[in-house]
Amino acid sequence: MKPVCVITGGGSGMGRATAKLVCEAGYHVILVGRTAAKLESAVAELTEAGHEAEAFACDLSDRSSCEKLARHAVERGQVKALLHIAGMSPHMGSPEAILRANALGTVNINDAFYPVMAPGGCVIDTSSMSAYLSPSFIMPKRVYPLARTDREKFLKKMMARINLMPKNARTGVAYSISKHFVIWFAKTDAARFGAKGVRCLSVTPGNFDTPMGQLESAEAQTFTAHSALKRNGKPEEIAALYALLLDERLGYLTGTDIVMDGGVIASGVSGLSR
């Protein structure tokens, strides 16, 4: 029986490219999206190539839905990898919806898979370079621990900070804060998973040529112009990073964020410190 890898956001873009490499590495892959129908073409592509892949519908903002996904995954075999790549961009919803999807979605998926991850496994959450490019003072870091004890209070306090901003900036601020939280959460979750012999990391992508990247193409042009490589990333490039990080030979790598942004953050383009 093959080890299991669960990939949220696996139907397109970075997730789909990663699924191909993970399948080639010998995993049974479960692609996760809000609706299974949107994952069908990705599953068909993988199965036609002789790989083991299936789709599973899950609302990441719903804790019980994530728990159902985890139960399904462990029925398929040893769960050795969780790649949480799905997320909501500033163009895809309200500030509260963005927080529920990106911040609480990460809490939900990590919590759901904590009981079922096998020793030697790896959990990777996904952030964004906006977590580094936004000013440090807007980040309500003292609120973050509430995500583990009182999620509704956490959400209320996070929204209180966001609502201090101009209305036309709130979705962007919600996105930046939610992704800054993801880095914090993965780092602080490393000890919990480490007690089980499981690694926990986060990956911070820059601008990539994906459907979500196209929604942010106007902003991306500014960053790309000041980056070291002067181009967007290819989905296959970050897919190679995700797949590499699952290798058990990297067993001492945990509790950190890994940036792949073509040198945007290093350029200081935002003029702001973290």
Secondary structure, DSSP 8 states (H G I E B T S, - for coil): ---EEEEETTTSHHHHHHHHHHHHTT-EEEEEESSGGGGHHHHHHHHHTT--EEEEE--TT-HHHHHHHHHHHHHHS-EEEEEE-----TTSS-HHHHIIIIIIHHHHHHHHHTTTEEEEEEEEEE--THHHHS-GGG--GGGGGGGGT-HHHHHHHHHHHHTTS-GGGHHHHHHHHHHHHHHHHHHHHHHHHHTTT-EEEEEEE--BSSHHHHHTHHHHHHHHHHSSS-S-B-HHHHHHHHHHHT-GGGTT--S-EEEESTTHHHHTTT----
